Amino acid sequence: MDKSFEGQVALVTGGSSGIGAAVALELARAGAKVVVTGRHEAALRASAARHPGLIYVVADVARADDVARSLEEVKTRFGRLDALINNAGILEIVPLADAAPDHVRRTWETNVAGLIETTRAALPLLRKSKGSIVNLTTVIADQPFANMSVYCASKAAVLALTRSWAQELAPEGIRVNAVSPGPIETPMFSAEKLGIGGSALEQLAGAVLGQVPLKRFGKPEEVAQVIAFLASGSASYVTGAQYTVGGGIEA
């Protein structure tokens, strides 16, 4: 059994479902103690129940006090942090004409400002461990879709942050990389989350799959394995990279 994270501690934001839950379980199975955060306690509890190495903190990355509280929990409970997985994010399909300030604010506060604040708050612990940061973005940060301009822009910002931080933190031994998933079977790609359903959702799914050479949606576990690799010592000479997990879609 892989125990490459034995004795290490990881923090996974947005860890209640989808890719976040999958990577948290992947790291826990490899020996890590993993703290998962998210806004919904019932979903977090269910995610954490999958492995004894998982614990949860109800926290919204868009709230600085929640971020501080989650990092304090990591520090108090474990005294170290070896891997930060910035996975929390929101997706809303909104055409430009309807992209009101509230939509822009919600997206930016979670996908960009929340990621920045979480990473900033984690830096003291990551400096001690010479740890690793993996940021989640998307293939459509490079190939934007119509009616998703704010989301695509927020994820493009995550790529810029990744590359800048990789340069800035390399002298301290901290590696920073990004993973860009393509279409993945997660709750984010659902009628409830996207605000559409029926034939409209089917048409969107068909249009998305039409661009995927492997002709299928990916699974959260397939993304989680790449994230775990980048967070591990096996990727010790990898920083500033963007890994695409998109079934053949090029980012």
ABEGO torsion letter per residue (X at the ends): XBAAABGBBBBBBGAABEAAAAAAAAAAAAGBBBBBBEABAAAAAAAAAABAABBBBBBBAABAAAAAAAAAAAAAAAGBBABBBBABBBBBBBBAAABBAAAAAAAAAAAAAAAAAAAAAAAAAAAAAGBBBBBBBBAAAABBBBGAAAAAAAAAAAAAAAAAAAAAAAAAGBBBBBBBBBBBBBAABBAAAAGBBEAAAAAAAAAAAAABAAGBBBBAAAAAAAAAAAABAAAAABBGBBBBBAGGBBX
